[in-house]
Amino acid sequence: MDAPARIAVTADIDARAVIGVNSQIWHLAQVREHARVGPGCIVGRGAYIGPGVILGRNCKVQNYALVYEPAVLEDGVFVGPAVVFTNDVFPRAINVDGTRKTADDWPMVGVIVRTGASIGARAVCIAPVTIGRWSMVAAGSVVTKDVAEFALVAGVPARRIGWVGRSGVALQEAGDGQFVCPATGEKYTETEGNLTLS
């Protein structure tokens, strides 16, 4: 049964934001104008959801994560504590003439996170990048390139170190381009650097 969103009294929710049913917004979180938080989402303490950012169903944005516009998170995305999504390729506070930059002085770019993907604590995603479905970004990584579906990436800059299944568990190689999830038994096939569910 659907219930109204639960919003902490100390959260800062713009009146123009849309918060879905069954969502929870915790202490000191900020959700800016025109942001859309889908049903069943959790936005942790001190997290920031920028103007126009879109969260799908059942996303979890942990404490102090910074999701800058124009990010889009599809359904079931996990964003760990203190993760940062950037939105400026050439960040500067001022223009060449010394005047302070405004929103009109730079083109915003965003991070897109596809269904079921997870981003570990303190990772930084440098826009513009797309994080593929069911992939996993290890804690502390710096993502500078698109992440393939089901890829497990780690490091600075992040590189693929393995594959994960939909459960989030690292897949075991079964030979001949085949992989198996030890948690669910699901089978996957690797072809030319991409993984698909068999």
C-alpha positions in Angstrom: 0.0 0.0 0.0 1.3 3.4 -0.9 2.1 5.8 1.9 3.0 9.5 1.7 6.7 10.4 1.6 8.4 10.7 5.0 10.3 13.9 5.1 12.4 15.0 8.1 11.5 18.4 9.3 15.1 19.6 8.9 15.2 18.6 5.2 15.1 21.4 2.7 12.6 20.5 -0.1 11.8 23.1 -2.7 8.1 23.5 -3.3 8.6 22.8 -7.0 10.3 19.4 -6.4 8.3 16.2 -6.8 8.7 13.5 -4.1 7.2 10.1 -4.9 5.1 8.0 -2.5 6.9 5.7 0.0 10.0 7.8 -0.3 12.1 8.9 2.7 14.1 12.2 2.9 16.3 12.4 5.9 17.8 15.0 8.2 19.5 18.0 6.4 19.0 16.6 2.9 18.3 19.2 0.2 16.1 18.6 -2.9 16.2 21.5 -5.3 13.6 23.0 -7.6 12.2 20.8 -10.4 14.0 17.7 -9.1 11.9 14.5 -9.3 12.4 11.8 -6.7 10.6 8.7 -7.7 8.5 6.4 -5.5 10.2 4.3 -2.8 13.5 6.3 -2.8 15.7 7.1 0.2 17.7 10.3 0.3 20.1 10.2 3.2 21.3 12.7 5.8 22.9 15.8 4.2 22.5 14.5 0.6 22.1 17.1 -2.1 19.8 16.6 -5.1 20.3 19.4 -7.7 17.8 21.3 -9.7 16.0 19.1 -12.3 17.8 15.9 -11.2 15.7 12.8 -11.8 15.7 9.7 -9.6 13.7 6.7 -10.7 11.9 4.2 -8.5 13.6 2.7 -5.4 16.9 4.6 -5.6 19.0 5.0 -2.6 21.2 8.1 -2.2 23.3 7.7 0.9 24.5 10.4 3.4 26.3 13.4 2.0 26.2 12.3 -1.6 26.2 15.3 -4.0 24.1 14.7 -7.2 24.5 17.8 -9.3 22.2 18.6 -12.2 21.5 17.4 -14.9 22.0 13.9 -13.5 19.6 11.1 -14.2 19.3 8.0 -12.1 17.1 5.2 -13.5 15.3 2.7 -11.2 17.1 0.9 -8.4 20.3 2.9 -8.4 22.5 2.9 -5.3 24.7 6.0 -4.6 27.0 5.5 -1.6 28.0 8.0 1.1 29.8 11.1 -0.1 29.7 10.2 -3.8 30.0 13.2 -6.1 28.6 13.6 -9.6 30.2 16.6 -11.3 28.6 18.7 -14.0 31.3 21.1 -15.4 34.0 19.9 -17.8 36.1 23.1 -17.3 35.4 24.4 -13.8 36.3 27.9 -13.0 34.8 30.4 -10.5 35.5 33.4 -12.8 35.6 34.3 -16.5 38.9 35.5 -18.2 38.0 39.1 -17.5 37.7 38.4 -13.7 33.9 38.5 -13.5 32.2 35.8 -11.5 30.8 33.0 -13.7 27.0 32.4 -13.8 25.0 29.5 -15.0 25.0 31.1 -18.5 28.8 31.0 -18.7 29.2 27.2 -18.9 27.4 24.3 -20.4 26.2 21.8 -17.8 26.9 18.1 -18.5 25.5 15.2 -16.5 26.0 11.8 -15.2 23.5 9.1 -16.3 23.2 6.0 -14.1 21.3 3.1 -15.6 19.0 0.7 -13.8 20.4 -1.3 -10.9 23.9 0.2 -10.9 25.8 0.9 -7.7 28.4 3.5 -6.9 30.5 3.0 -3.9 31.3 5.4 -1.1 33.4 8.5 -2.0 33.5 7.7 -5.7 33.6 10.7 -8.1 31.9 10.5 -11.4 33.3 13.1 -13.9 30.5 14.1 -16.3 29.6 13.5 -19.0 29.6 9.7 -18.3 27.1 6.9 -18.4 27.2 4.1 -15.7 25.7 1.0 -17.3 22.9 -1.2 -16.0 23.8 -3.4 -13.0 27.4 -2.3 -13.0 29.3 -1.5 -9.8 31.8 1.3 -9.2 34.2 0.5 -6.3 34.5 2.9 -3.3 36.9 5.7 -3.9 37.0 5.3 -7.7 37.2 8.2 -10.1 35.0 7.5 -13.2 36.2 9.3 -16.3 34.8 7.1 -19.0 31.5 5.3 -19.6 31.0 2.0 -17.6 29.7 -1.0 -19.4 26.7 -3.0 -18.2 27.6 -5.5 -15.4 31.2 -4.1 -15.2 33.0 -3.9 -11.9 35.3 -0.9 -12.1 37.8 0.4 -9.6 40.8 2.8 -9.3 41.8 6.3 -10.3 40.9 6.4 -13.1 38.4 3.6 -12.8 39.1 0.5 -15.0 37.2 -2.7 -15.3 38.6 -5.4 -13.0 35.8 -7.9 -13.3 32.1 -8.5 -13.9 29.1 -8.5 -11.4 25.7 -10.0 -11.8 22.4 -8.4 -10.9 22.8 -9.5 -7.3 26.0 -7.3 -7.0 28.2 -10.4 -6.4 31.3 -10.8 -8.5 30.8 -13.4 -11.3 32.8 -16.6 -11.5 34.4 -17.5 -14.9 33.1 -20.7 -16.3 35.3 -20.8 -19.4 34.6 -20.1 -23.1 33.3 -16.6 -22.4 30.8 -17.8 -19.9 30.3 -16.5 -16.3 28.1 -17.6 -13.4 26.7 -15.7 -10.5 27.5 -17.7 -7.3 24.6 -16.1 -5.5 21.8 -16.7 -8.0 23.1 -19.1 -10.5 22.4 -16.7 -13.4 24.6 -17.2 -16.4 26.2 -14.5 -18.5 28.1 -14.4 -21.8 31.0 -12.1 -22.6 31.3 -11.0 -26.3 33.8 -8.4 -27.5 34.2 -6.8 -24.0 30.5 -6.7 -23.2 28.5 -8.9 -20.9 24.9 -10.1 -21.4 22.6 -12.2 -19.4 22.2 -15.6 -21.1 
